Amino acid sequence: MLRVEAINSGYGNAQVLRDVSLDVAAGEILCLMGRNGAGKTTAMKTIMGLLPLMSGRITLDGQDVGRLPAHEVARAGIGYIPQGRRLFTELTVAQNLEIGLMTRKSGPHVRTRVLELFPRLSERLNQRAETLSGGEQQMLATARALCIEPKVLILDEPTEGLQPSMIEAIRDVVVRLRNEGVAILLVEQRVDAVLALADRVAFLENGILAETVTPERMRTDAALLKRYLGV
Amino acid sequence: MLAALEGAVTAAVLALTAIGLSLVFGVMRVVNVAHGEFYMLGAVIAWSVATSLGGHPAIGFAAALVIAPVVVGLLAAAADMTILKRINYDPERTIVATIGLLYIIQQVTLMTYGPEARPVEPPFNHRLALPWVEWGEQGLALYWPWGLSTTSYKLAVIGAAIVVLLGVWVMMTRTKIGLIMRATQLDRDMAQAFGIPVERVYAIVFGIGAGLAALGAVLIVPIQQAYYLMGADPLLLSFIVVIIGGLGSLPGTVLAALLIGMSDGIISVFFSPTLAKILATLLVALVLVFRPQGLFGTRAA
């Protein structure tokens, strides 16, 4: 579904990613792991069109999205849940969702469905996003991305700093989406979460995609984690 | 009382001009030094529209009221797309670019419109005597002292400004385009990641900001005159207002415009206009020292 071919990108003249290729199929969870500064977030931002592509191709169902202006990438059907949530803090929960709904002109049934997934948000619709708890903010960030009915969902460390019950709630939604056929690209640091969720695991090292393995391989081969994560 | 009324007229026009500047800074983080020139352009276009259309002055004025802000808005949007977009909205470079824009607009106006100050006839202008209360022989009595009067046009300016400001407020809080602008203001990257064409939003905001300045100018030309250097004062006062009110805060801007406009009017009448400017500048200095984010601003994260 989402196919990234030999992309090079970075910030200004500082190149971060070198010939990174990966692909995620519908109904699959691909976890991206690597040390801090390995280029995980850079890869996400490049896919979203927020960083310029120096070379390479990014396609979604065969459609070239790598050369689209940033605001059209989301319209093609990629939902993005960035690191640190990045909500529109001064807007209310309802307004944050509305921005999501406007992206692809989703109908009211999408909103109803998203609120069914996160019932706690429907109690807080008129509250400003910045007044929500950390877990609720993460729910809102996820809900906002789901409002565009994504074919591909990109999550950048969604469970960072959350309490276990919230991690559980987010995970349930991710699994549910996978079962509905959404392609999921997940950046995650916690090994146990990756082992429980991932269909495949890709390791980034210094901007280069070093290896893609199955979770079984990761479970048995301790040297992998030592090499790419330092644990 | 007379001074307060004059002050209110100044405040009304100032609020329109400053809200445009504040909107542009709030959403785009661009300090638009050319803002005063868009104001001047509004006045000059108002004059040319009003004089080229014959008939009753009201027709020409009404036409100017529509045409001038639209033309100026489109010009500004074009300037945004051709200049500001090219330099990536870099904060320092946009200041230099808008200074350049300031001189270009000013000198082109000088070359075409000329150095004269020209008046526009107000659409209606009745003298209204104002009542005053005094303790007379039969208790409290109203009377109409000689010289205490204003014109219906000045009251209309105040009214029009209030209507437009309410309109801007409704646009920002109740409409889709307002929501999009606020989302862009809060997080540009995320706005893009949710399908908002940020560059187009910027062009629209820059256009609306300049259009508001032009609208303020059209309202003021029947009272003052259209002149190619008239942009400097409103620019300075707008900056003062925006700094006092808090950069990017719309309610703060309106309140500060009221404060500066009223005090400018009152102090100018009783003392001197220079003193009014001195006090306003002093107020800016005090605000910057004790509350750098402005009276209503929120601290940048």
Interface residues (C-beta under 8 A of the other chain):
Chain A: K45 M48 G49 L50 P69 A70 H71 E72 V73 A74 R75 Y80 P82 R86 L87 F88 T89 E90 L91 Q95 E98 I99 G100 M102 T103 R104 R144 I148
Chain B: K176 L179 I180 R182 A183 L186 D187 D189 M190 A191 Q192 A193 F194 G195 I196 P197 V198
